[in-house]
Amino acid sequence: MDFSIKGVFRPKFFRLFGKGNYDSRTFMSDLAAGIIVGIIALPLAIAFGIASGVTPQQGLITAIIAGFLVSVFGGSRFLIGGPTGAFIVIVAGIVAEFGMQGLIIATIMAGMMLVVMGLCRMGAIFKFIPYPIVVGFTSGIALTIFTTQIKDFLGMDIEVPSGFIPQWLCYFQNISAIDPAEAIMSVCCIAIIILWGKINRRIPGSLIAILVATAASVLLGRFAGLDFATIGSKFPELASGLPMPKPVAPHFDYETIMSLVSPAFTIAILCAVESLLAAMVADGVTGKRHDSNTELIGQGIANIVTPMFGGIPATGALARTMASINNGGKSPVTGIVHAVVLLLIYLFLMPYATYIPLSCLAAILVIVAYNMSEWRTFRYLLKADRADVAVLLITFFLTVIVDLTVAIEAGVLLAVVLFVKRVMETSSIRVLDDDHIAATEDDEAAQLDDTEHLDIPAGVEVYEINGPFFFGLASRLEELEEGHRMNNVKVRIIRMRKVSFMDSTGIRNLRNFCQRTEKRGIRVILSGVNPQVLATLQKFGLDEEIGKEYIFPHIIPALAKANEYLENSREKHTVGK
C-alpha cells in the first residue's frame, strides 16, 4: 500500500504494510509502547491545556486528534504528536488577545502554511537553523513557562498581569499571598517526580505525582479541612462528564486573517522547528531516516483538523517520542495506540480529573520548563564566538521580555543574516597579482600533478571569484575595482571556476562591472564558467552582452583569447598611426 503526491508526500504509516514487513510481534511491541506513551501524555496534555489559557479537555482533544493524524500522515516512524510546552506562551497570548475563535483560525492558517512548506520541499531548510537560535527559543520559552506557573505553584490567589517583568514584580509585591499548604504540595510533587525517575523509568513520575497529590488533597480536605485549588474548582463543568467533540467551521474574514498572519506564522515556524528537530533526534537514536517534507505536510494536516474540534496547536513532542522508542515503539502504530488510550481516558475517566490539584500540575510544568531550559547548553554556547553569543542572547531576551512572535521573526531573520555572513566569510574576490596562474581548474591537482604555468601577459588583469556570487558578495566586485586600478590594462579576465551559482543581484553587478569596464576600453573575458552559471547568464541575456566568444570553461583558452585580443589591438593601433 502506498500513498504519495509526486514523491513529496509519502507518509510512513501507509508504507508499513506494502511489503509484508509488519507482523504481529511488531504490533505487540507498538501496542505496549503506545499504552505507556498514552499514560505519559495524559498529565502533560491536561497541564499544557490549562497553562495555555484553555480547558484541560482541549489539551486532551489535541493530544488525541493531533497525535493520531501526525502518526498517520507524518514522515517519521517514531514521532509522537500533541501539545507541547513550547506553544504555551504563544497560545495563551493569542487566546488573551483574539479569543478561542482567533486561536482556531490562527492554528488552521499555520497548518496551511506547513502544508505549503512541505509541498514546496522546504523541510531541509529548517535543519540549517543555527543552534544558538534554537537554544535561545527553548531557553526563553522555558523561563516564561516557569514564570507563569509561580502563581499556582505557590497557591497565590491574585490577578497576575501579562509580561515577564510585570509578573515578577507582582509576585514580589504579593509574597504574603503565598499559601504554605499549596507550596508544600508543589514541592512534594517535584520530589516525587525526581525520586520516582530513579526508581522506575517506564511509568512516568508525573503520573505518580498526580495520583499521590490527588489522593492527598481529597484526604486532607475531608479530614484536615485543607482546601486545595483543583481542576474542578477552576472548571466545574468537567464534573458532569465530557461530550464527544464535534467539528465546528470557524468564521473567516479578511480583517481577522490579516491580524492573525503573524501569530499563525509563529505557530508554523515553531511547529516545523520542534517537530523536525525531534524527528532528527529520533533518527540519531534509531538509525532510521525521516522524510522532512512529508512531516511538514502531516503536521499541517494535524493543525488544520485539530482546531476544528476545539484543539490547540500541536507538534512533534520529543519527550514522548523518546519514551516511545525506549519502550519498544517500532512504527507510527505506537502513536495511534497512544491516541486511542487518551480517547478512552477522555470518555470514561475525565470526571475524576476534577480532583487534581493545580499546584501538582504547576509542579509538572516546572519540571517541563527545567528540562526545556537546556541551561548547560546555554552556558556552553556563551563560550562561542561573539556572533553566536549575540544571536543566542538576542533570541533569548526577545522571547522572554518582548514576545515569542517577535522572537521567532527576529530569529528567522538572524538565521538568514548569519548564513549570509558565514558564506561571505568563505567567499572572496581577489586580483591575481602573481606572475603566473595554474593552467588547471583544480588547485589540488595543480599541486600534485601539474607543474605547467602560464604567464599573465602585460595588459591583462585577472579577477578571481571564490564562492557563490550572490547578493552578499556582489558589491565587492565594484569595491575591488575602485581600490585596484592598473595602468595600461586592455583585458580583464574574470575567473569563475569556484562560482557555484549566481543570483539576480550578482548578475546585475556583473553587468554593471562589464559596462563600466567596456566604457574604459577594457575587454571582459569570463573563464571557468560552469554549465549552471552559464545557464543563468543566458537566462538574463548577459552572455549576448559580453559576447559568447568571450566566455570560456577554462583559463587556458581565455588567456589565448586575451592574447589574440591584445594582438588585434596592437595591429589596429599600428594601422591607425
N, C-alpha and C positions, 0 to 999 in steps of 0.2 A: 504493500500500500504506500503510495507516495502522494504528496500534496505540495505543489510548489508553484510559484509565479516567476517564470523566466529565470529560474536559478537564484532569485533574490530571497524569496520566502519559502524556506524549507524547514518546517517545524520538526524537531527531533522526535516528538511523540508519534507522528504519522510514519516515521521511518523505522519504528521499533519492530513491527510485525511483518514487514515485507519479505524478509529473507529467513524467517523462522528462527531468529536469534533471540527470541524472548520466550522463556519457558516458565513452568510452574515454580521452579526453585527461585528464579529471579523475582517472580511476583511475590512469593512469601517474604523475601528479603525487603522488597519495596513496601509490602504491607506493614511489616514490623517497624520499619523506619518511619513510614508515614504516620502511624499511630503516635509514636514518640514525638515527632515534629509537631503534630497537631496539638498535643498536650503542652509542648513548649510554647507554641504560638498563642495559646489561649490567654494567659495573663498579659502578654505583650500587646495583643490586639485590643484588649479592654483598656489597658493603660494608655496606649497611643491614642485611642479614640477620645478618652476623657481629656488628655493633655492637649489634644488638637482643638478643643473647643466644641466637640460634637459629643454624641452619646456613645456609651460603650458598645451598644448593638451595631452602630455604624462602623466601629472598628472591627467587630467580628464579621459583619457583612463584607467588608473589604477583604479580610483575610480569606473568606470562603470563596467569593466570586473571583477576585483577582488571583488568588492562589491557584484556583482551577484553570483559569484562562491562560496564565503565564506558563503553566506546565503543559497545556495542550498546544499552544501556539508559539511557545518560546524556542529559542535556538540553542538552549543548553540542556543537557541531560539531567543536571543536578540542581539548577537554580529553583529556590522556593520563593514565591512572590507573596506580597502582602504589605500592610502598612509598616513603616519604619520610623525610627526616631528622627531621621533627617528631615521628614516632612512636617514635624510638629510645629515648628516655628512658622513656616510659610502657610500651612493650613489654618492655624489659629489667626494669623494676620488677615487672610482672605475672609474667613468667617466673620471676624470683627468688623471689617470694612464693607464687605459686599453681601454678607449673609450666606446661608446654605445654598441658595439658588446661584449666587455668584460662584461659590466653590464648585458646584456641579458643572457649570458652564466652563470655568477655567480648566477643570480636570479633563473634560471632553476635548477642549481645544488642545490641551497638552498631548492627549492621546493621538489626535490627528497629526500634530507636529511630529510625534515619534514615528508614526506610520510613514509619513513623507520622508523623514530622515532615513528610515530603513530602506524604502523603495529607491532612494537616491544613493544608496550604498555609502552612507556616512558613518557606518558603525566603526570603521577603523580609525576615524578621526579622533574619537573620544579616548582611544588608547594613548594618544600623544599629549593629553593634557598634562602639563608639568606637575610633578608630585607635590611641590610646595603649595600649589593652589588647592589640590585635593585635601591635603593635611590642614590647610588654613580653613577650608569649608567645614570639615568634620570637627575640628577642634573648636571652632567658633559655635557650631550648632550644639556641640556637647555642653559648652559653658552656658549657652542660652537655655537649654533644656534643664540643666541643674538649677539655674536661676528661677525658672518658672515653677519648679517643684518645692521650693523652700516653704511656701505658704502651707501646703498640705503636709509636708514633712514635719513641720513644727506645730501643726494644728492651729495656725493663726487665723482667727475669724475676722479678716479685714478685707477691704477692697484694695487690690493691687493694681497700680497703673501699668500701662504698656511702656516698653522701653527698658533696656538693661540698667542704665544708671538710675532712673526714677524708681525702678523696682527695688534695687538695693538700698536706696535712701529710705524707701517706705519700710523695708524690713528693719533697718537700724532704728528708725523712729518709733517702731511699734514692738520693740523687744519684749515689753511687758505683756503682749498679747499671746506669747508662746504658751501652748498647753503642754504641761510636763508629761501627761499620760500619752498624748499623741506622739510627742517627740521620742519617748521611751519605746513606744510601739514601732516607730520607724527604725530606730537604731537596732532593735531586736530583729527586725525583718532583714536588715542588711547583714547582721551577724549570721542569721540562718542561711541566707543565700551564699555567703562566703564559705561557711563551715561545711554546708551540705555539698558544695562543689568539690571538697576534698574527700568526701565520703563516697559519693555516688555521682558519676558524670552522666549517666543515662537519663535519670529523672531530674528535671531542672529544679534548681534551688528556688527559683521564683514561684513555682507551683507549690512547693512545700511551705514557703513563707506565706502564701495566700491561705492555705489550709490552716496553718497554725494561727495566723493573725485573725482569721475569720472566727475560728473556734474561741480564741481568747477574747475577742470583742463581744461575742454573744454571752459568754460566761461572765465576764466582768460587768457587762451591762445588766445581767439578770441578778447577780449575787453581790456585786460591789457598788452598783449604782453609777458606774462609769459609762458615759455615753461617748461613743466614737463616731466621727463623721464617716458615713459609708456611701457606697454607690446608691443604695436605696434612699438615703436622705437627700442625695443630690438629684436622683432620677427616680422618684416614687412610682412612676408609671411602669417600671420594669417588674414590679411585684406581681402584676396580673398576667405576666407572660408576654411573649412577643409574637406578633403575626408574621407570616411569611412576607418578605419584601416584594413589592410589586413595582414593575417598571414605570417610570414617570418621564415623560418627554419635557425637557426644560424649554422655557421660552427664550428664544434668541432674538435680540435686536441689535442694530448696528452700534448704538451708543454703548451698550453693555459689553459687546465683543471688543470694541476698541479700548475700553477701560481695563479689560482683563487680559490683553495681549501680553503685557509684561509679566504678570503673575503666572500665566499659562506657560510662557517661555521658561520661566524659572523652574516650574514643575517638570517640564520636559527635559531640560538640561540636567537637573538633579537626578531625575529618574534614569536617564541614559548613563550618566557617570556612575551612579551607585550600582545599577544592575550589571553593567559591563565590567566594572571592577570586581564585583562579586563573582561573575562568571569566569573572569581571568584567574582569580584565586582558586576557584573550584577546578579549573583546568590544570593548574600547577600541582594540586594535590592528587588528582586522579589520572593525569596523563592524557586526558581527552581534550578535544577542541570544540569550542562553541562557535556558532555562526552569529556574529555580532549584528549583522543586518536583520536576520530573522528575529533575533532577540529584541531589537528595537521595535519591529512590527508587532511582535507578541505583546510587549509592554504597552504599545499604543492601543491595541485591541482591548487589553485589560482595563486601561484607563478611560476608554470610550464607553465601555459597557458598565463597569462597576458603579460610577456615579449615578447612572440612571436607576439604580436600585438603592440609592441613598448612601453609597460608599464614598470613601475619600481616596486621594491619590495613593498609588501603590507602586512598588518597585521590587527588585530582587533583594532579598534580605540575607546578608552574609552569615549572620549567626545561625539562622535556621537552615541555611544551605549547608554549612559545615556540620551542623547536628545531623542532617540527613546523611551526609557522606560518612560520618563517624559511626552511624548506627546501621550502615549497610545499604543505604539507598543506592540503586543502580540506574534508575531511569526517571523520566517525568511522571511515572505512575506514583512515585512517592509523594509528589506534590498534590496529585489528585486525591490520594488517600487522606492526606493531611487536611484537605478542604472538606472531605466528607466527614471526618472526625469532628471538625469545627461546626459543621452543619448540624450534626446530631446533638452536640452540646448546646447550640443555639436554640434548637427546637425543644429540648427537654430539660435542660439544666440552668438556663439563664435566670429564672426567678430566684435561684439560690445565690446568684452573684450579687444580689442586693445587700448581702451581709458583709461583703468585702470592705475592709476599712480603706479609706482614701489614703491614709498615711502609709499603708502597705504598698499601694500602687506607686506612691511617690518614692518610696524606698527602691522599688524595682527600677523606676526611671532614673534614679540617681546612679544605680549600678550601670544601667544602659549608657548614661552620659559619661561615666568614668571609662567604660570600655571603648566608647567612641572617641574619647579625647585624644588618644594617641600622644600623650604628653611626653613619652620617651622619644618618639619620633620627632615631635615638635622641638624638643631640646636638642636633639641630634642635628636637625636641619639648621638650627641657629649657628652652627659651625660652618655652613656652606658659604659660597661667595656672596658678595653684597647684593647682587641682583636677585638671587634666590631668597635670601633673607628678607629683602624688601617686599617681594611678591608674597611670601608667607605671612608677613605681619600685616600688609595692606588687606589681604583677603580675610585674615582672622579678625581684625578690628572692624572692618566693614560689616562682617557677618554679625558681630556681637553688638556693636554700638549703633550702626545705621540701620541696615535692613538686609535680609538674606537675598531679596530680589536684586538690590544694588550690588551686593557682593558677587552674585552669580554673573551678572552682566559685566562687572569690572573684572572678574576672574577670567571670563572668556576673552575679554579684550587684552588682559595681561598675558594670556596664553599666546595670543597672536603676536603681540609685541615681543614677547620673549623668544618665540620661534623665529621671527624676522631678525632679531638681534643675534641669535645663535648662527643663523645662516650667513648673515653679514660678516660675522667674525671668522667664518670658514671660507668666505668668498673674497676675492680681491681683483683689482685691475692694476696692472703694472706695465711700465715701459721697459722692454728688454734693452738694457744698456750694455750688455755683454757684446763682445765682438763676434760671437757666433751663437747659434741655437742648434739643438739636436735635430737631425734630419728625420727622426721618427716621432710619431704621435704618442709614444709610450715612454714616460720618464724611466721606469724601471728597466724596460728593455734597452734603453739608451745606456744605462749604467752597466748592464750585464753583457750585452751583445754588440751594441753598435758604437763604433768609435768614430764614424764619419761625421763631420760637422760642416755646416755651410756658413760662410761668412755673410753678414748682413751688408750689402753694398752701400756705399755712400749715397745719401739722398733717400734712404729707406728707413722708416721708423716702424717698429713692431710693438703693438699693444697686445697684451695677453690678458684674457678674462678667465679667471679661475672660479668656477662655480656657476650656479644658475644666474642668468641675467634678468632680474625681476625688479619690481618697484623699489625694493630696499637697497639695491646696488646701482640702479640705472644712473642716478645723478653723479656717481663717482667718475664716470667717463668724462663728463664735462669738466669736473674739478681737476682731473688729472691733466686734461688738455691745457687748461689755463695755467697750471703750475709747471708744465714741462713742454716748452716750445723750442724746437731745434731749428737752426737756420738751414736754408737750402734743402728742406725736406720736399720731395716730389711725390713720394708714395707712402701711404700708411697702411700697413697690414694689421688687421685685427684678428688675432689668433683666438679661435673659439673652440678649440678641441675639448675643453673641460666644461663647456656650457651645455648643461643637460636640457634646459628649457628656457624659453623667453616668454614673458607676459607682454601685455599691450603697452605698459609703461616702458619696458625695455626696448620694444620696437620703436616707440616714439622717440626715446632719447638717442637710439642708434641712428634713426632717420635725421634728427636734428644735427647730430655729430657729423654725419656724412655730408649734409647740406653745407654746414659751416666749413668743413674741410675742402669741399669742391669749390666754394667761393674763393678760397685762398689758393686755388690752383693745384691742390694736392689730390691725387687719385687714391681712393679707398679700395682695398682688396680684402676680402674675407677668406680666412683659411681655417681648416679643421671643422667645417660646418657639418654636423651630423644630420641624418635624414629628418629627424623630428624638428630640429631648429630650422632646417631648410623649408620644411612644410609650413612652419609659422611665417617665415619670410615671404613665401609665395602667397599665403593667405592674405597678408596685408599689402602685397604688391611691392615690397621693398626690394625683392630680387630684380625686378624690372628697373627700379630707380638706380640701384647700384650698377646693374649690368650683369646678366647671368655669366658672361665671360670672365667676370672678376670675382666669382665665388668658387672656392675650391675645397675639397675634402681633406687636403693635406698641405703642409707648409712648403714642400718642395716645388710643386707646380705654381704655388702662389709667389714664391721668390723668383721663379723663372719668368712669370708674367710681369713681375715688378722690374726685372732686368730688361725685358722686352719693351716695357713702357718707357723706361729711362732712355734706352737707345733711340726709340722713336722721337722722344722729346728732344734729344741732342741733335738728331738729324733735322728736325723742324727748325730748331734754333739756328743751326748752321746755314740752312737754306734761306732763312729769314735774313741772315747777315749778308 
